[in-house]
Amino acid sequence: MAIGTETDPADNGKIEALLKDIEDLDLQDIDADSLREWEFEQIRSVLDDLAGKTIRSATLEDTRIVIETGDGNRYFFFGYMGGGGG
């Protein structure tokens, strides 16, 4: 599950550089276990940041969950949300 928050427009240069790095990445070189561990730590960090905050809204969309806190911050959780097939 990937996560994110809204970014400051001043960060656009950093985002563009990151996207360039991702374009140059060979997916064969990614260690799946390391990626899962990194994602887990990122989710833990966001959840720790939410401790003590008031949730204003939580929305389940097709590809993500959006949580908005009382201070106006929005947090995005992406990933396979599954569905019973059968």
C-alpha positions as CSV (number, residue, x, y, z in Angstrom):
1,M,0.0,0.0,0.0
2,A,1.4,3.3,-1.0
3,I,0.7,6.5,0.9
4,G,1.0,10.2,0.3
5,T,0.1,13.6,1.4
6,E,-0.6,16.8,-0.6
7,T,2.6,18.5,-1.5
8,D,3.6,22.1,-1.6
9,P,3.9,23.5,-5.1
10,A,7.5,24.5,-4.3
11,D,8.3,20.7,-4.1
12,N,7.5,20.2,-7.8
13,G,11.2,20.2,-8.8
14,K,11.9,17.5,-6.3
15,I,8.9,15.5,-7.6
16,E,10.1,15.9,-11.2
17,A,13.6,14.6,-10.2
18,L,12.1,11.6,-8.4
19,L,9.9,10.8,-11.5
20,K,13.0,11.0,-13.7
21,D,14.8,8.6,-11.3
22,I,11.8,6.2,-11.4
23,E,11.8,6.3,-15.3
24,D,15.4,5.2,-15.3
25,L,14.8,2.4,-12.8
26,D,15.0,-1.2,-14.0
27,L,12.1,-3.0,-12.3
28,Q,14.2,-6.2,-12.3
29,D,16.5,-4.6,-9.8
30,I,13.8,-4.0,-7.1
31,D,14.0,-6.2,-4.1
32,A,10.3,-7.0,-3.2
33,D,11.0,-7.7,0.5
34,S,12.8,-4.4,0.9
35,L,10.0,-2.5,-0.9
36,R,7.4,-4.1,1.4
37,E,9.5,-3.2,4.5
38,W,9.9,0.4,3.2
39,E,6.1,0.7,2.6
40,F,5.4,-0.6,6.1
41,E,7.6,2.0,7.6
42,Q,6.0,4.7,5.6
43,I,2.6,3.7,6.7
44,R,3.7,3.5,10.3
45,S,5.1,7.0,10.0
46,V,1.8,8.4,8.6
47,L,-0.3,6.7,11.2
48,D,2.0,8.0,14.0
49,D,1.5,11.5,12.6
50,L,-2.2,11.0,12.8
51,A,-2.2,10.2,16.5
52,G,-4.1,12.8,18.4
53,K,-5.6,14.4,15.3
54,T,-9.3,14.6,14.6
55,I,-10.4,12.9,11.4
56,R,-12.7,15.2,9.5
57,S,-13.6,12.8,6.7
58,A,-12.5,9.4,5.3
59,T,-13.4,8.6,1.7
60,L,-13.1,5.2,0.0
61,E,-12.4,5.8,-3.7
62,D,-11.8,3.3,-6.5
63,T,-8.0,3.3,-6.1
64,R,-7.3,5.0,-2.8
65,I,-8.5,5.9,0.6
66,V,-8.5,9.7,1.4
67,I,-8.4,10.8,5.1
68,E,-8.8,14.5,5.9
69,T,-7.8,15.7,9.3
70,G,-9.3,18.7,11.3
71,D,-6.2,20.8,10.5
72,G,-6.9,20.4,6.7
73,N,-4.2,17.9,5.8
74,R,-5.2,15.1,3.5
75,Y,-3.6,11.7,3.6
76,F,-3.8,9.2,0.7
77,F,-3.5,5.4,1.0
78,F,-3.1,3.5,-2.2
79,G,-2.9,-0.2,-2.9
80,Y,-4.9,-3.3,-3.6
81,M,-8.1,-2.9,-1.7
82,G,-9.5,-6.1,-3.0
83,G,-12.9,-7.3,-3.5
84,G,-14.5,-10.6,-3.1
85,G,-14.6,-12.4,-6.4
86,G,-16.4,-15.6,-6.6
